[in-house]
Amino acid sequence: MDNYQKEALNQFFVYTFNKILAWEEQALVKSACYNLSVKEMHILEAVAELEKNNQNTMSLIACRLSVSVGALTTAVNVLVNKGYLKRQRTANDRRIVLISLTEQGKSAELEHQQFHKEMVESVGSFLPEKDLQTLIVSLKALSDFFENKIKDGKKKQ
């Protein structure tokens, strides 16, 4: 890899990631979810996804988000106070706490899904089909690469 390619990749990772987050923040500010941060919205997204399969425990949500259970606990406390999440202990094992979306949380998540849908459709309509397929294959490879880096980092801890 030459210096131009290294710089181009670095700019892509830094600037594009930040621009996506900025766009997402703008969408939140304009929505009914103006009191949520992007991180909080991503917690709601993870809870919604895991709730579909009754896997919405603190440990599985933390794992999904690659954060500690302690960090998640702090964020969940805030989201419970804001009215987006609720806690419930399981009947079988009172030590297990399930985190669920409230009606307000479900509404916020639906709005967030709409943002993602519009983002995907925007990018999809911007690129020619051939380039879109190449992008999808490349992004899948990048996703796998970063997933493995996270797993390798956890093994070394």
C-alpha positions as CSV (number, residue, x, y, z in Angstrom):
1,M,0.0,0.0,0.0
2,D,1.4,3.4,-0.9
3,N,1.2,6.6,1.0
4,Y,-1.7,8.0,-1.1
5,Q,-3.7,4.9,-0.4
6,K,-2.9,5.0,3.3
7,E,-4.0,8.7,3.5
8,A,-7.2,8.0,1.5
9,L,-8.2,5.2,3.8
10,N,-7.4,7.2,6.9
11,Q,-9.5,10.1,5.7
12,F,-12.3,7.7,4.8
13,F,-12.4,6.2,8.2
14,V,-12.0,9.4,10.2
15,Y,-14.0,11.8,8.1
16,T,-16.8,9.6,6.8
17,F,-17.4,8.0,10.2
18,N,-17.7,11.5,11.8
19,K,-19.9,12.8,9.0
20,I,-22.3,9.8,9.4
21,L,-22.5,10.5,13.1
22,A,-23.0,14.2,12.5
23,W,-25.8,13.4,10.0
24,E,-27.4,11.1,12.5
25,E,-27.2,13.7,15.3
26,Q,-28.9,16.2,13.0
27,A,-31.7,13.8,12.4
28,L,-32.1,13.2,16.1
29,V,-32.3,16.9,16.8
30,K,-34.9,17.4,14.2
31,S,-37.0,14.5,15.4
32,A,-39.1,13.8,18.5
33,C,-36.0,12.1,19.9
34,Y,-34.1,15.4,20.4
35,N,-33.2,14.5,24.0
36,L,-31.3,11.4,22.9
37,S,-27.6,11.2,21.9
38,V,-26.5,9.0,19.1
39,K,-25.0,6.5,21.6
40,E,-28.3,6.4,23.5
41,M,-30.1,5.8,20.2
42,H,-27.8,2.9,19.4
43,I,-28.5,1.4,22.8
44,L,-32.2,1.5,22.0
45,E,-31.5,-0.1,18.6
46,A,-29.5,-2.9,20.3
47,V,-32.3,-3.5,22.8
48,A,-34.9,-3.6,20.1
49,E,-32.9,-6.1,18.1
50,L,-32.2,-8.4,21.0
51,E,-35.7,-8.1,22.4
52,K,-37.0,-9.8,19.2
53,N,-35.4,-13.1,20.4
54,N,-35.8,-12.6,24.1
55,Q,-32.0,-12.0,24.5
56,N,-32.4,-8.5,26.0
57,T,-30.2,-9.1,29.1
58,M,-27.7,-6.6,30.3
59,S,-24.8,-8.8,29.4
60,L,-26.0,-9.6,25.9
61,I,-26.7,-5.9,25.2
62,A,-23.3,-4.9,26.5
63,C,-21.7,-7.6,24.3
64,R,-23.6,-6.4,21.3
65,L,-22.4,-2.8,21.8
66,S,-18.9,-3.9,22.8
67,V,-19.1,-2.0,26.1
68,S,-18.8,-3.2,29.7
69,V,-21.9,-4.0,31.7
70,G,-21.0,-1.2,34.1
71,A,-20.9,1.4,31.3
72,L,-24.2,0.0,30.0
73,T,-25.8,0.2,33.5
74,T,-25.0,3.9,33.6
75,A,-26.5,4.5,30.2
76,V,-29.6,2.4,30.9
77,N,-30.2,4.3,34.1
78,V,-30.3,7.5,32.1
79,L,-32.6,6.0,29.4
80,V,-35.0,4.6,32.1
81,N,-35.2,8.1,33.7
82,K,-35.9,9.6,30.2
83,G,-38.7,7.0,29.8
84,Y,-37.2,5.1,26.8
85,L,-36.3,1.8,28.6
86,K,-37.7,-0.3,31.5
87,R,-36.1,-3.0,33.6
88,Q,-37.7,-6.2,34.6
89,R,-36.4,-9.2,36.5
90,T,-37.1,-12.7,35.1
91,A,-39.5,-15.0,37.1
92,N,-37.1,-17.9,36.8
93,D,-33.9,-16.2,38.0
94,R,-34.4,-12.9,39.8
95,R,-30.7,-12.1,39.2
96,I,-31.3,-11.7,35.5
97,V,-32.5,-8.3,34.4
98,L,-34.3,-7.8,31.1
99,I,-34.1,-4.4,29.4
100,S,-37.1,-3.5,27.2
101,L,-38.3,-0.6,25.2
102,T,-41.2,1.5,26.5
103,E,-43.7,2.8,24.1
104,Q,-41.6,6.0,23.9
105,G,-38.6,3.8,23.2
106,K,-40.4,1.9,20.4
107,S,-41.4,5.2,18.8
108,A,-37.8,6.5,18.9
109,E,-36.5,3.2,17.5
110,L,-39.0,3.3,14.6
111,E,-37.9,6.8,13.8
112,H,-34.3,5.7,13.9
113,Q,-35.0,2.8,11.6
114,Q,-36.5,5.3,9.2
115,F,-33.3,7.4,9.3
116,H,-31.2,4.3,8.5
117,K,-33.6,3.4,5.6
118,E,-33.3,6.8,4.1
119,M,-29.5,6.7,4.5
120,V,-29.2,3.4,2.8
121,E,-31.6,4.4,0.0
122,S,-29.7,7.6,-0.5
123,V,-26.4,5.8,-0.9
124,G,-28.0,3.1,-3.0
125,S,-29.5,5.6,-5.4
126,F,-26.2,7.5,-5.6
127,L,-24.0,4.7,-6.8
128,P,-24.3,2.6,-10.0
129,E,-25.2,-1.0,-9.4
130,K,-21.7,-2.3,-10.2
131,D,-20.1,0.1,-7.7
132,L,-22.8,-0.7,-5.1
133,Q,-22.0,-4.4,-5.3
134,T,-18.3,-3.7,-5.0
135,L,-19.0,-1.4,-2.0
136,I,-21.1,-4.1,-0.3
137,V,-18.4,-6.8,-0.7
138,S,-15.7,-4.3,0.6
139,L,-17.8,-3.2,3.6
140,K,-18.5,-6.8,4.5
141,A,-14.8,-7.5,4.5
142,L,-14.1,-4.4,6.6
143,S,-16.8,-5.3,9.0
144,D,-15.4,-8.8,9.4
145,F,-11.9,-7.4,9.8
146,F,-13.0,-5.0,12.6
147,E,-15.0,-7.7,14.3
148,N,-12.0,-9.9,14.4
149,K,-9.9,-7.1,15.8
150,I,-12.4,-6.6,18.6
151,K,-12.4,-10.4,19.4
152,D,-8.6,-10.5,19.3
153,G,-8.5,-7.5,21.7
154,K,-10.9,-9.2,24.1
155,K,-8.8,-12.4,24.1
156,K,-5.7,-10.4,25.1
157,Q,-7.4,-8.8,28.2
